[in-house]
Amino acid sequence: MNQLAYPQFKILLVDDEPSFLRSMSLTLERHGLNNLLTCPEPHQVKSLMAEHNIGLVLLDLTMPVISGQELLTWLTEEYPDVSVIIFSGLNQVDAAVNCVKQGAFDYIVKTADPEQILEAIKRAIHTQELSLENQALRAQLLSSELKKADHFANFITADPNMMSTFRYLESIASSSQPVLITGESGVGKELIAGAIHELSGRRGPLVSVNVAGLDDNIFSDTLFGHARGAFTGADKVRQGLVESAAGGTLFLDEIGDLSPMSQVKLLRLLQEGEYYPIGSDRPKRIQARVVVATHQNLVEQQQQGKFRKDLYFRLRTHMVSIPPLRERLNDLPLLIDHFMRQACDELRKPQLNIPNNLAIQLQQYSFPGNVRELRALVYDAVSQSDQSQLNISVFQQLTGSSPIDVFERSVRFPEDQPLPTLTQLSKLLVEEAMNRANHNQSLAARMLGISQPALSKRLKNMKEGEE
Ligand SMILES: Nc1ncnc2c1ncn2[C@@H]1O[C@H](COP(=O)(O)OP(=O)(O)OP(=O)(O)O)[C@@H](O)[C@H]1O
């Protein structure tokens, strides 16, 4: 299997001792940190920095001709966004304090425990990744355009909050950090996971698994696989889904239902980037980006002790929340139209006309099953339609009554008061529709059952009448 380059930027190792460069490179590669450049000649650092995308420099302090100290000064001035870790043969507090004051990320004694050295390097990589993402995020938020709108084409929406979410997702597209997607059941979390995968440009597959109800053994076996002979019946090596998703995305759905033991294993996978297939003592490195989703409220779960706090904090590095359909009612006409077309194509029927007031009628309904429920209703309606108009009886059962019925039941004109004029009533109706449609004239016109130019004319007349 081809190893992917990790991290996304290069790590430059500078030391005049070739043996140290060799052993350090081997240690890093063994732990999956393979995007390395080594440099035994300190005077080459400047040209290497100019030629490559370097995000972290591991710098020996004591070198001939140009010292590490001198290079650190130069690096912090010329490349303030690059992290530098100083390596030294000497355990000197003064030197360490000086280097950190000068901007070094850390100061490590060469003879320190390799685990400790790795820990510091991983920390520097994590910080660097977050800082790169912050830069991308800032740039993305300043521009209101979506760069890769195509990737969101399957998610039908005109909701401004969803547009911001898309921009955010674009800005974190290349990150290797996990993404947490929350939202009620049926809001489209899996669709969003698909878009995140497409946006990432990763060539590997998107592998999805629903982890609800998996006991810990099945969770480990499914995700991490097993070695031959790991347990009775394990007569062949099994590749886990983490490995199947190499170079791509691993999507874990219903993460809020993960058992406590499996939560520990997932945390370890995310923190260490390593896992052990069952029955094997050789760690494997995860090469997939992890995206998780849940309809549960993880904050509450965490407060009730059902979800680990540390895992929640690890997962929420990047988090998006998809609002329920009842909070983005402007999407109703778009979604009804989209699903009507889809259903007609699938059922080989000619396209149907949708009654103008259907979307308004449905605004009264709370859609507990969200978009999935709306989709099923539209499919049902299409299958029951045998004329050119969409059969709306399916929807009427839901809302129970038409807007006129509701109006008649709720509005009573006091008998001892004069009636409002038709002009006054129509003005009220137009104002109400404009408010409900967030001042979108096309949508308000659909609600009122008139054309957009007719509404525009009425609005103009109303304005002139006020002046
Ligand atoms: N905005 C949307 N545009 C088009 N189709 C959508 C949209 N949102 C959801 N859908 C469709 O609704 C159905 C449910 O979506 P999805 O499975 O992504 O929801 P979910 O939030 O992952 O649900 P659950 O929590 O139950 O797993 C799918 O058929 C999906 O294609």
The ligand as a Gaussian input file, in Angstrom:
#p B3LYP/6-31G(d) Opt

LIG

0 1
 N      -30.803000      19.373000       1.526000
 C      -31.075000      18.203000       0.928000
 N      -31.204000      18.149000      -0.415000
 C      -31.523000      16.987000      -1.038000
 N      -31.727000      15.825000      -0.391000
 C      -31.612000      15.826000       0.945000
 C      -31.260000      17.003000       1.677000
 N      -31.180000      16.706000       2.974000
 C      -31.472000      15.394000       3.079000
 N      -31.723000      14.868000       1.870000
 C      -32.142000      13.473000       1.595000
 O      -32.880000      13.053000       2.747000
 C      -32.528000      11.732000       3.114000
 C      -31.930000      11.723000       4.530000
 O      -30.672000      12.369000       4.495000
 P      -29.408000      11.838000       5.343000
 O      -29.390000      10.341000       5.372000
 O      -28.199000      12.537000       4.844000
 O      -29.844000      12.373000       6.779000
 P      -29.110000      12.162000       8.190000
 O      -29.138000      13.478000       8.875000
 O      -27.789000      11.518000       7.973000
 O      -30.114000      11.158000       8.914000
 P      -29.813000      10.141000      10.154000
 O      -29.473000      10.965000      11.365000
 O      -31.120000       9.432000      10.335000
 O      -28.700000       9.243000       9.714000
 C      -31.569000      11.241000       2.053000
 O      -32.306000      10.587000       1.064000
 C      -30.960000      12.521000       1.503000
 O      -30.533000      12.352000       0.204000

